[in-house]
Structure formats: structure tokens, C-alpha cells
Amino acid sequence: MINGFTWGVLEVDSSERKCFDEWDIGFLSTVENIMGTCLALHEAQQTNIEKRARRERDRGQANLVMQELQHRIKNNLRVPQPEAT
């Protein structure tokens, strides 16, 4: 389970009848934990990528707003030139 969700079932099949011992169960549990860790890492990386992209979009939008604000301030503070006669 990752974040409360089941991702699947690890299953072992054999064409021959066999009893699995504690070593087999331990091995499969280790494989299961490694796979779960890899899935959790992948999910964390995807979340990080999405957060970075959102932050960059927000930064770009903030820069655009700042440029527009600076432009308007510059226009408002511009001293009118006296008219030539």
C-alpha cells in the first residue's frame, strides 16, 4: 500500500505442486518492499516535477505582472514636455 492505496498483488505460480517456506516468503516480502519503495519514489518525483512546473508558471506570471506595473508607473510618472511654439 502506498498512501493508503493498494497497487497490486504479488503472486507466484508454479506448474509443479510446491510448498513455499519461510525463505520464499521472506524473499517475496523483500521484493514487494523494494517495488513499493520504487513506486513511492516515482510518485514523489512526479509530485515534485508538478510543483516545480507550477512554481515556474507562477513566477512567470508574477514577472509579467511586475513588468506591466513598472510600465504603468513609468507612464504615470512621465513629465509632460512643454509644447514648442
PERA-V721573 format. One record per helix or strand of 2 or more residues. SS is the DSSP state (h for helix, s for strand). FROM is the first residue (numbers start at 1). LEN is the number of residues. If there is no record, write none. Layout:
# PERA-V721573
SS/FROM/LEN + SS/FROM/LEN
This chain:
# PERA-V721573
h/22/56
